[in-house]
Every structure is written in C-alpha cells, then in structure tokens.
Amino acid sequence: MRGLYLHIPFCSKKCIYCDFYSLETTHLMNAFVQTLLQEIELRAPLLTDAQRHFDTVFFGGGTPSLLSVEQMEQILSTLQRHFSFEGGAEWTMECNPGTVTVESLAGYRAAGMNRLSFGVQSFFENDLAFLSRIHSKSEAVEAVEAARKAGFDNVNIDLMFALPNQTFERWQANLETAVRLETEHISAYSLIFEEGTPLNAMKLRGEVRQSDEDDDAQMYEWTMEFLANNSYTQYEVSNFARTGRECRHNCIYWQGDEYLAFGPSAHGYVGGERYWNARSLKRYTDMVAANMLPITNSEVLSEKERMFERAFLELRSKGIRLAEFQRDFGISLKTVMQPLFTKYEGENLLHIQKNRISLTPRGYVLCDAISADVITALEHHTGAAWAKGVEVALGED
Ligand code: SF4
C-alpha cells in the first residue's frame, strides 16, 4: 500500500501540549494553498507511474478543517490530476470540533473525503480548558452527529488519558461517551509532556504534576478491556477499530510502506529514502516559489535500519509478520528469538502464531520494554546497532 500525507499548518489556537508544526493564524491560508498546489506540481513529474498511485490520503496538521470547502476541492482536484488512486481509497481529514458544521462536512464529503478524525481529547469542560482546546463537550458531540448527517460512515475520535488531575471515573466516562457515539474508530493516547511545549514548561515550573504511572497503566488496561467488550479491536498501542475500520493510512507507516508527503514539516518515505520538508512556513514557501522541492533533509535507510524499524513498528501494531520479515531481511525471527519469545509467551505478553508474533493486552502495557528487548536481541544477532529513533509523520489519529 502507498499513502499520501498533506500537512495543513494552521490552528485557531495552539494547544498547550502540542508539538506539531502549526501557526495560530488563518490569514496566510489562501497563499499556503497555492504553494501546496505548486509543490504537488513540482513533485509529481519526478515520480514513476507506480510512485504516483495511492491507496490512502491523509490531511493532518494543524487543523485541516480550517480549509474552506473550495480550498479543499482545489487541493483534491490537483491531486486527482497528478496522481491515481485505488478504487475505494481512504481519504481522511483531521477536524477540530468547533470548526465544522453539517454544511462544511457535507462539502468535504462531496469533494471526496470519506473518513474524518476528530481531535476531541475529552468530554469534560475542565480538561478541555486545561488543554486549551477551542471546543466544548457539546460541540464535540455535535461534530460527530454532524458528520453522520453529512454522510460520513467512517469516523474516529481521539481521546487523551493520564491528564493531570483526571480521575479514573472521568476517563471511564469519556470512553463510555465515545462508545455511545458509535464511532468506527477510537484513538486513546496518554498525554505526553513534549519538550518545548507550554505544558512541559508548566511542569518544569512545578505548576502541573505528571500523573502517576501506575494510575496511567490502570486506565490503559481498563481501556483495552472496555473497548474489546464493545467490539473495538486493538490494532496498535493506542488505536482501536470496529471490524474493517482500521486507519489504513496509519497501517502504511507501521508496515514500513511508502508515503509521499506535502506541506511544511511533512515527512515522506519514497524509494527507500526518508525526507523532511522545511518546517517553517516561510522557508517552505520561499523554496517552492523558487521552483525547488522544499526538502531540507533526507536519508537513505540501510537494510539493517529498515529491519530494526520494521520490527519496532510492527510489534507495536498488529505484530511482526514473520514470513515477510524473513523474505525481506533473511532472518527467521522464530528461530533467532526463540528463548525470548518463549519467555514472553509464558508471561502472557506475546501471542506466537504461525506467521505473526503479536502483543497481548498485557504486552501492550509493557510495549516499550518488550520492543527494547527485541531490538537488543536483533542487534546482538546482526552485530549492528540501531542508532536512529523512529519518527513517523503522524497526526493524532
Ligand atoms: S493539538 Fe491539534 S488543534 Fe491543538 S495545536 Fe496541535 S495541531 Fe492544533
């Protein structure tokens, strides 16, 4: 599968925890859309026919729902002109409740979008105020209802746990509300104190305290059990979907497949090369205006780096596909890792199936430690160290 990511770098207001690149303004949006179209036109002729064909498209940000329907139509028609798309391709856009109406969502649907991802985070006003989200609880519920009226049958909501002062009961109530809304997909993330964010500065000044790790683990374990009991299948550490409703775009990242990326700060992975677009809108705009691709950095991954990355990302999601791993890297993981896998299976942390090694719910709780052990064992076997971390150009969904 191949994906296409577009980064829309504008938000009405910056959330205190967010380290995605976005500007708190909308007056540059018209000019930005023209630059984005130009970037697509610069890039498309440099690709092979196979590289111009996609299964998924994902608008992240930032807040793509700040784009008008006309702007979205313009972008989609430019994509259609330069690229080809699988029949039934997944077209997702991230939306902020508080920025959408039934009319605007119907317009996006008519333009070709078929999946929405709402950054809800919480259904409690005090959590939303703390996180500096622009929407209220009722706007979050209304946004999902508006999506249904606009004809969307594939909707995700993002929720956050491990917020300072969030009780277990409040988290339970959040998930219960989400399940009542019957969205096809729920992403449940723990709040991360990212360096450089206002939230982290508040922590360093002693104004907020990170929640207790044991409490977080308890919330997470309850989340997995509750969502499983409500017919949501977990297919990644933080992602749960009804049958057939997994986010196909995110699966592309986790399977090590290729994705093309447009917009400031976007990352792509094409032909074994990972590339980064200029992060600042000004630099991005200047480069495209000079008819240059706005790429500021790239790296070709070695076979061993691809192997480590594949093991790491697949283990965190649906599990490592053993035959594909052996085909691509010449290593039988079942043989090489047998003592480790057997130990973890005995501790109910891993399922060992014919062609897949995957985490159990208990394994998901200890995912970081298990991944580290698997990578260390791989390093030991191959004699190579995995120096680089994995950075994937994801939105919240
Ligand atoms: S979390 Fe989403 S809405 Fe908030 S600032 Fe970041 S990109 Fe914008």
Residues whose N, C-alpha, C, O or C-beta is under 5 A from the ligand:
A	BS01	SF4	C11 K13 K14 C15 C18 F20 S22 G61 G62
